[in-house]
Amino acid sequence: MNDDSRAHKFPRARIHPHNGLMQLGFSSAHGGGGQHYQCQYETNIHAFVCQREATLRPGANSTWYHHLMRGGFNLAGGNGRSESESPGSSHYIEFAHVYKTFDYPVLDDVSFYLDAGETLAIIGRSGVGKSVSLQHIMGFLKPDAGRVYVSYQDITDGDDAVLRKIRKKVTMVFQSGALFDSLTVRENILFSLELREDYNAANKEEVVHGLLQIVGLTDYKDTYPADLSTGYKRAVAIARALAAQPECILYDEPTTMVDPIMADHLGELMVRLKTQLQLTGVVVTHDLDLMRRVADKVVVLFEGNAIYFGPVAGLEKSEHPHIQEFLAMDSLV
């Protein structure tokens, strides 16, 4: 039985009193060579770290951040696409009149979009196509009709090479965490770094330590997944996802089956990844408190249709009877 009753606080963000820069609430690991201001790769996360370390530790050598970000990819706050790519959409993710049927219509002319750096919540009752939507974004499923755009590209008819490229930019945190049971927490995160030829063993250990600091689980690095609560497994899964240097993270029911304290900590972590690293996010959830906390836009699925798509603040004003029932039931919980 999972025990989610353990109280645990993730390190909190804080505002530096002099430059107003929001900072992650953990200390940096030492190591590496060269100074951040001399690094040639400029990404949002790298610029954030450069400013942070110049403020807190002037003249400090590069840390695990440098090793993680040396690939020079663009995070969501930037363009996110190379000039050689022909963009299919002006939005980072877009569903354009998507249809998908199994034994019954699951998605029926569904359209929505989100822009880089935003978070979209997909809500609705069980079985309405929320997780199916995530699988379309990852390219695990293809629509029967309509177009799916990810990282500005039309991936609807994308081959394996196209989808592999997309999956380097977009990663998914599954409900189960999808951790390897035979590997420790540390080894699970290292798995995402195995194909990085520009890392040596010391670099990889710095990255693992730093990511575990982000999610507040450094004391659990040698623990096996079977000994972790559901919430802790999801936190480790988020750390492993970050090791892949994504532009976008998809969260599948991140607060389901966790206690309120852990749900709050996971929500806090998602907010920090959005506001400080400018990661794009899609979250499937029944948790309307989480939706209000992390999302900019929301799409409500019902009987195969998107019955609402727009700002979170506008959801309360919808006159659709299902939405009113959904909100009323939530207020009773």
KAPE-V564346 format. One record per run of one state. SS is the DSSP state (helix for helix, strand for strand, loop for the rest). FROM is the first residue (numbers start at 1). LEN is the number of residues. If there is no record, write none. Layout:
ss = (SS & SS)
from = (FROM & FROM)
len = (LEN & LEN)
This chain:
ss = (loop & strand & loop & strand & loop & strand & helix & loop & helix & loop & strand & loop & helix & loop & strand & loop & strand & loop & strand & loop & helix & loop & strand & loop & strand & loop & helix & strand & loop & strand & helix & loop & helix & loop & helix & loop & strand & helix & loop & helix & loop & strand & loop & helix & loop & strand & loop & helix & loop & strand & loop & strand & helix & loop & helix & loop)
from = (1 & 14 & 16 & 22 & 24 & 35 & 36 & 39 & 44 & 57 & 61 & 62 & 64 & 70 & 93 & 102 & 105 & 115 & 119 & 124 & 130 & 139 & 145 & 151 & 153 & 155 & 160 & 170 & 174 & 184 & 185 & 192 & 201 & 216 & 218 & 221 & 224 & 225 & 228 & 230 & 244 & 248 & 253 & 260 & 278 & 280 & 285 & 288 & 295 & 297 & 303 & 305 & 312 & 318 & 321 & 333)
len = (13 & 2 & 6 & 2 & 11 & 1 & 3 & 5 & 13 & 4 & 1 & 2 & 6 & 23 & 9 & 3 & 10 & 4 & 5 & 6 & 9 & 6 & 6 & 2 & 2 & 5 & 10 & 4 & 10 & 1 & 7 & 9 & 15 & 2 & 3 & 3 & 1 & 3 & 2 & 14 & 4 & 5 & 7 & 18 & 2 & 5 & 3 & 7 & 2 & 6 & 2 & 7 & 6 & 3 & 12 & 1)
